[in-house]
Amino acid sequence: MFDVSVNGAAALTGFDIVAQAGAGRKAVVKECAAAVDSLSRVFVGFARAGADNPCISGIETLENTGAVGTGCRGKIAPADGIHRF
């Protein structure tokens, strides 16, 4: 389990990948809205919330093309592991 912050604000607290996915070795995708700073940067931080170290496999940033949301939402990756947006 681990915590994730985006631009210093808590985005995920006590996040457990296996519990979210329902099994080990299964991808989970979390989406969070965030504003960039004056240099177009977003800061993402990770901290332990249990015995294990934080674990991620990738971060993707996309330009905001509509209304800005708040918080994080998630989805489990499809069986083939390819994410389609």
N, C-alpha and C positions, 0 to 999 in steps of 0.2 A: 504494500500500500504506500501511496505517496500523495503529496499535495502539489498542485500546480498553481502558479500565479501568473497573471498576464498584466504587464505594466504595474506591478506591485499590488494588484488586487487579487484576492483569492478567486480562482476559477474552478478548481476541483479540490475537494478536501477528502482525505482518506480514500483516494481512488484505488480500487482493487481491480486490476485488469482481468484476472481470471473470473472473478465474480460477475463482472460486466459482460464478458464474452460467454460465460457459461461453460467454458472449458479452456484448457491450456492450449497454447500455440494457435490461437484464433485471434484475428485482428479486431480491434475496436477503434472506431473513429470518433473523435470529439471535436465539435466545432464551437469556437468562441469568437464573439465580436470584440474588436479592440481598435482603438484609435492609434494612429501613428504619431510620433513626436515630430518636431520641426525638421528632423533629418530623415523622416520616413522610416523610423525604427519602431519595432514592437519588442518588448522585453518579456521573455518567458522564463520563469524560474521553477525549479523543482526542489522538493525537500522530502526527506523521509517522513513517513507517517506510521511506520511499523518497522519490522526487522529487515526488510529488503530495501535495496537501493531503487530509486526511480528508474523506469525503463521505458524508452520510447524508440520507435523505429523510423520516425520521420515527422517533419513539420512542413505544412504547406501554407503559404499565405496567398490570399486572393484579394483583389481590389474590390472594395465595396461598390456594388452597382445598384443598390437599392436602400431601403430603410435599414438603419442600424439596429440590430437586436441586442439583447442583454443576456448575460449568463452563458452557460455552455449547454449544448445538447449533444446527444451521441447517437450512434448507430453502429450496428455490428456489420463488419465487412461481408460481402457476399462470399459464397463458398469458394469461388475461383480466386478470391483475394484481390480482384481488380475493382477499384473504386471508380464509379462513374458519377460525374457531377453535371 
